[in-house]
Amino acid sequence: MLMNLFSSLQKNTEKIKEFLTSSDVAFTSVKVGKAKGLLIFIKDVVDKNTIGDLVLRPAEKFKGKPTKSNLLTIFLSPELKTVSDFDTALEEVLSGNAVLMVNGIDIAVSFEVKKFNDRAVTEPPTSVAIKGPREGFVESITVNVSLIRRRIKSTALQFEQLSVGKHSKTTVALCYMKGFADKKLVNKLKRRIEAIDIDAIIDSSYVSKFVSEHKKSLFKQIGNTEKPDVLVSRIIEGRVAIIVDGSPIVLTVPYLLIEDFQSPGDYYASPYSATTARIIRILSVTLSVLLPAVFVAAELFHLQLIPLSFLLTIVNSIQGIPLSPSYEMFFTLMIFEILNEASVRMPKYVGMVVSIVGGLVLGETAVNAGIISPPALMIIALSGICLYTVPELEQIFSFLRFLMLIIAGSLGGYGIIVAFAILLTYLVSFESYGAPLLAPFSPLVKNDLKDGFYRSFLKETSSLPFSLNKRRANKRTAKENFI
């Protein structure tokens, strides 16, 4: 139950000091005309010059008696609001604002004077652009909102701010285009975010776990990006963005699997080179998942599939190898995964050494020692390189690669075919927030194929995608859009 402020400054001071006991909270006595006042703020998160210019000086110059009706007219701050209860006053102080309480008045005034040390806007490390904008989101939600506003100067652009986390009180903003995004989707996301019951939200990945519809699914259900230009294009297509204060990664809903095969550079290059790059990414991911499994299945169960000249090379290379083909491939894959984890976790100046020593010295030594064969080493190296052509899906496809390898070693090629069919069936039926994961291919949406495996010319992709919004798709006949 909310407890209203008293008109007595002494009572207000005693009450609020019961909660604000930290040493970095400042309680500064202020003279507001003929009345006494108390200014409360956290020392390390406010701009003291702004407090002096917008709060202290106007309070000192005021000569009359402050009242409830003229209190706001005394100060020059463009961002101030009244506070009538203790809970709100505490929340304002802990958020980095300054709160002024005046004797004889049962309301307080909150001033927007927070000043955090923000990281400069730089190119995100996860999405390096050869052509196009090089700006990336940072940890400050105000900076991120400004980067979006800079690109969309429309009254249709909407932001709805929420506070999430019992103790962190993290600001989470829903961003969408009014008339483009489905209002039911916006309300659904808003309800799920408001229902989050957790002590603190540290990163946007926390929110992603709570708003996902299928909690235990291996595959992604929420898109993400660190680039403002990518986010703006997704918002205009009808998606809803979730911006979390303290995180440079912005979430987008609904999510389609094809998104991660589309690079930002595709839209700044010619359609021919963009189409070629997308086909290469799709083929590379397929090779990364299936190549080790198919190689092991061919060695164990289907030798007739291997050309004779290559088979002789394999036979000569595996002489003296103590491990079976499946164990050998699994062992080699484990070595590369361990090296990958070590290079990521190590400091940069050590990680490079680990990659070089592990990839060259350890791999060459293992071959010369007769533990693994050169074909197995080559297959795993090629699979690993192909996997990183789509870095956003690296963890998912890395798990599938292990799974396919185990199935291939146990059941051979028939097991791979059955497992792939089951996986494809699951993906075809998978849907999140009303959008099929494999759209626009399943179901086949003619209108959206212009930006699928191939990218059409810009004039041909001017219409909004139907895969993201069933209501929009229903406005067209099935003959025009779906097959």
N, C-alpha and C positions, 0 to 999 in steps of 0.2 A: 504494500500500500504506500502510495506516494505521500511524503510529508512536506507540507508547504513551508516556505521560508517565514521567519518571524519578522516583525517590524523592528525588533530590537537587534542592533548590531552585535551586542555582547552574546546574546543567545545564539545567533547564527554562527558567530565565531567559535563558540564552545562546541556546538554541534558538529560543525564541519571539521574541526580539528580532531574529533574522535575517529574520523576515517582517514584523513590525510596526515599520516604520521611520518611519512618519509622525509629525510633530511633535505632532499632537493626541491621540496615544495616551499615557495616563498609566500609569506604573509606580510604585505606592505601596507602600512597605514597611509591613507590618502585623505586630503582635505578637499571636499567637494562643496564649494561655496561655504555656507554656514554649518554644514553637517560633516560628521566624521564618516569615513569610508574605509573599507578594507579590500585591497586588490590581491587576488590569489592566483598564482601561476606556477608552473614548473620551470625552474631556472634554465635548464639546458635545452629546452625545446621551443622557446619563444624568442622573438626578435625584440630585444630590450629597447632598441632605438625606436621601433614602431610603437611600443608601449609609451615611451616618453612623448612622442609626437602626437599620438592620437588619443591618449588617455590622460596622462599626468598633466600635461600643459593645459588642455581645455578645462580640466577639473580645477586647476589652480587659478585660471582666469575667471572662472564663473564666480560671481559675487552674491547671487541671490540664494534663496533657499530651495534645494532640490525637492521635487515632489514626484509622485508616481506618474504624473502626466507629462512633465517636462524633462524627465531624466534622460531620455534618449536624445533630446535636442542639444544637450550640453556637449556631446562628443562628436568628433569629426570622422570616425571610422565608417567606411562604407559597408562593412560587414559586422553588424552587431545585432544582437537579439536579446529579448528579455527571458529571464529564467525565473520560474515561480516555485520550484520545489528543490529539495536537497539532492535527489537522485540525478536530476538533469544538471545541476550545478557541478556535482562531482564528475559526471561524464564529460562535461565541457572542459574542466581543468585537466583531466587525465588524457583528453584528446589533444592537448597542446594549446588550448585557448586560455585567455585570462578572464577571470570573473570578478566583477566589482560589486560589493554589497555596501549599501549606504544605510546609516542609522535613521530609523523612522520610516523606512520604505520596505514593504514586504516582497519586493521583487529584486532581482539582481540583473546585471547587464553582462553579457558574454561578448568578448572581442576576439575576432579572428586574427591572432598574432603569431601563430605557430611558424616555426622556421626549422625545417629538418635539412640535414646535409644530403642533397640529392646527387646521384651519379649523373655524369654528363650523358647526353643522348649520343650514343655511338652505334656502330653497326653491330647487330647481334651476332655472337659467335656461332650460333646454330643455323644461321641462314645468311651466308655470305653471297652478296649480289655482284655479278659481273657487270650487269647493266641495271639501271633503275635506281630508286631511292635507297640510301644506305642508313636511314634512320631506324632505330630500334626502340622498343619500349624500355622503360626503366622501372625502378621500384616504387616511384611516387605516382599515386593515382591521379593527382592533379596534373602532372606533366603528361601522363598518358592520355587523359581526356583532352588536353590542349592539342596533342598531336592528331587526334581524331577530328576535333573541331576545325583544325587548320585545313583539312582536306574535304570536309563536308560542311558547307555553309548553307544549311537548309533548316527550316523550321520543323521538318519531319524527323530530324535526328533527336532522339529522346534518351535521357539518362534517368534511371531510378536508383537511388542509393539506399542500401540496407546496412545494418550493423550486425555482424555475426561474431560469435565467440563470447562465452560468459565473461572471460577476463581480458581477452585481447581487444574486444569491441572493434574488430577489423571492418573497415569500410569496403563493401562489395557493391559494385555498380552494374546494373543491367543496361546495356546499350543496344538500341535497335532503331530502325527506320519505321516510323508510323505510316501505316498503309502498305508497307512491304512485308514486315514480319507478321506472322500469325499471332493475333492477340491472345488466343487460348494458350499458345506456347509460352508467351511472355508471362502470363498469369501462373501457369504451371511451374515454370522455373522460379518465379518469385515465391510461391508457396513452399517449394522444396528448400530454397535457400533460407527462408525465414524459419523453417522447421529444423535446421541444423542445430544439434545439441552437442556442443563440444567446448572445451575450455578455451582453446585458442586456435585461430586460423593463421598459419605461418606462411602458406603459399597457396597459389591457385589450385595446385594438385589436390589439396585437402577438399576444396569445394567440388572438384571433379568427381571425387569418390562418392560424395553424398548425392549429387544430382544425377549420377548414372542410373539408368533404369534397370540394367542387368548387372547386379553387383558382382557376380562371380564369373562374368564372361572374360575370356582371354583377350578379345579384340576391343579396340578403342571404341568409345561411344561419344566422346567429346573431342572436338577439334581444338587445336591450339596454334598460336603463332606469336612471334616476337616482333613482327614487322607491321607498322601502321598501314602501309599501302595494301598489304594482304588482308588485314582486318576490315578495312574500308570496303574493299571489293566484296567480301563475304557479307557484310552488313547490307550492302545495296542489293545483294542477291536474295535477301530475306532472312538471313540468320540473325540470331541474338548473341551478343557478346557478353561475357562475364568478366569484368575487370576487378581484380583483387588488389587492394593496397598492400604494398610490400612485395609484389611479385611482378617480374617483367614479362611473364607469359600470360596472354589473354586467352580465355576459353571461348569457343564458338559452338553453338547448337542450332540446328541439327548437324550431324557429321556424316559425311560420305567417304567411303574408303578411297575413292579416286582422288580426294583432296591431297593426300600425301604423295601421290604420283605427279602432282602438278607443282612445278617449281615457280617461284615468283619471276624468275628470269624468262620463263616461257612467254610471258605476256609483253616482254620488251624485245623479243627476238622475232624472227620471221616465223610464220606458221609451219614452214617446212622443217626448220631446225628444231622447233619446239615439239612437233609431232615425232620426229626421229628420236629426240631425247626421251620422250615418254615411252615409246616402244622399247627403247634400250632399258629403261628402268624396270618395266614390267617383265621383260625377258630375264634381266639380271636377278630380280627377286625370285623368279621361278627356278632359275638355275641354283641359286644359293640354298633353297630349301630342298630341292629334289636331287641335285647332282651327287652329293655324297651317298644318299640312300640308293639311287639307281646304280651307282658304281659298285656298292657292296652287294646289292641283289644280283647284279650281273656276274660278279666273281663267285658267289656262292651257289646260285640257282640257275643262272641263264648265261652260261659261257658262250652259247651260240650267238648271242647278241653282240659280242665283242669281235671286231675285225681281227683276222688271223695275225696280221703283222703286229697289231697293238697287243694282242693276247700273248704273243711270244715275248714282247718287251716286258709285260707284267710278270710273266712266269720267271723270266730271268731276274727281275728286280726283287721278287718276293722270296727267292731262295735264301734260306737261313733266317727268315723273319720268324721269331718265336710266337707271334700273335696271329690269330685268325683274322681274315679281312674285316669282319665287323668290329672286333676288339681293337684292331690296328687303327681303323678310321675313328672310332670313338676316342681312343687315346690321343690321336693327333688333334682331334677337334677340341678336346679338353685342354691341351697345351695352348692352343690359340686363344681359347676363351680366358684362360688364366692370364696370359700375356696381355690380352685386351683389358681385363680388369685392373691389372697392375699398372699399365700405362695410363689409364684414366685416373686412378687414385693417387699415383705418385705426383710429386711436384713436377712442373713443366720441364725443368732442366734435367731431372732424373728420368722422367717418362720417356723422353726421346732415346735415352741410352738403353732403357729397358726394351723398347721396341726394336732397336737395331740389334742389340745383343741377343734377345730372344728369337727374333725372326731369322737372323742370319746364322749366328753361332750355334744356338741350341738346335735349330732345324737341321743344319748341316751336320752337326755332331751326331744327332739321332739317326740320320741316314747312314753315316759312315760306321756307326756302332752296330748297325743291323737291327735297330729297334723298329723303325718304320721304313717304308719303301718310298722312293721318289714319286711314283704316281699318286699315292695317298697324300703326300705332302702337297703336290701340285693341285689336287682336287680340293683340299681344304683351303689352300691359299686363294684359289679362284672363287670358291664359295664365299669366303670371308670378304673379299673385295666386292663381289656382287651385292652382298648384303647391305653394304653401306651406300649404295646408290639411292636408297630410300631410308635415311637415318631415323625418321620418325617412327618407322615400323621395325627397327632393328631388333628390339627385344622380343617382339611377338614372333617374328620369323626365325629368330635364333632358337626359340623354344620349339617351334615346328620342325626345324632342321634336326634337332635331337630326337624328337618324337618319330619322324620319318625314318631316321637312321635305325632306331631300335626296331621298328616294324619291319624294315627291309632285312635286317639281320635275322629276324625270327620267321617271317612269312614270305620273304622274297618279293618279286615284282607284283604278284597278285595282291599281296598285303598293301603295297603302295597304292595300287589302283583303288582298292576298297577304301583305304584311309582318305585318299584324295576326294573320292566321291562323297564320303560322309562329311568332310570338311566343306566341300562346295555346297552340299545340301543345307548345311547349317548356315552358311553365309547367305545363301539365297533367301532363307526364311527369316534372317535376322533383321530386326527393325528397331530403331530408337527414336523416340519423339516424332513418330509418324513418318520418318524417312527411311526407306530401305537402304541397308548398308551398301549394297552393290549397285544402287541406282547410278547412272541411267541405263544400266545393262540388264538388271533384273529387279523390277520389270523394265522392259525396254522402252525408254522414253525418247522418241524421235527428236523432240525439240532440244533436249539436253545433250545429244550425242555430238553436237558441234564443239563441245569442250570436254570430250571424254578421252579416248585413246589418241585421238588426233585433235589439233586445235584449228578451228576454222579462222577465216579472216575476221577482223574486229567488227565489221558491219553486219556479219551474219550471226554474231553472238550478242546482239543488243537486247534481246528479250530476256526476262527473268526466268530462272530455271524452275521447272515444274516439279522436279524430284523433291524439293524441300517443302513444298506446300501442297497438300492434297486439295485444299479448297481452290487454289489457283488452277490446279490440273483439271479439276472437275468442270471448270468453265469451258474447257475445250472438249470435243468429243473424243472418245477412245480411238476412233479411226485416225484422228489427226496426231495424237501424241503417243499412244501406247500400242504395242503390238503383242 
